[in-house]
């Protein structure tokens, strides 16, 4: 799949009757985003396992798309750290090593704490009544609980990921949102690989309560505890840490 590293756009491999090069830029961007989300989901739910080589043509056929938006999607996922370039050509699903997990938590911890602090601050400064973002947080908690009761792991992971993303959205800081977006795929992958103890679901409820109350420092402290517990659980689940 040398194309991912930068081949000419006129290669064969598009669907019959569709040349990716002829698609208007706006539509191609939309297709690329759809391809990115589809490949990311397949990585997160391990249909594309760690270390698997992805062939651009085969991915395009599976997604029933031309190769151009798929090529763009794979490049984005390389940038997100979910895929890595092979030495000579193509890409493969990145294997998460212990150092990768430690580095991820080193970056995520201060960002998550600040997101909760800013979200609580925004709630405190808002007019009386629940902000839409607070309602979205509550809804993600409800979805996580429902998924846990139904033993639907993938749906629970999606709900937990959404919970953290909704906190970032509620913070109202677009720079923080852009930074967190770079970590989103790796966090989803990590959440899907480790166990989710019940006490960590309860920690989400505590975080929500402090954010909804506009209590900045308690929201930050509860998030710090949650992220550090998450790190401990991840290292124990993935690398048999005592």
Secondary structure, DSSP 4 states (H G I P E B T S, - for coil): -GGGGT--TT-S-SPTT--GGGS-HHHHHHHHHHHHHHHHHHHHTTSS-TT-EE-HHHHHHHHT--HHHHHHHHHHHHHHTSEEE-SSS-EEEPP--HHHHHHHHHHHHHHHHHHHHHHHHHHHHSPSS--HHHHHHHHHHHHHHHHHHTT-HHHHHHHHHHHHHHHHHHHT-HHHHHHHHHHHHHHHHHHHHS---HHHHHHHHHHHHHHHTT-HHHHHHHHHHHHHHHHHHHHHHHH---
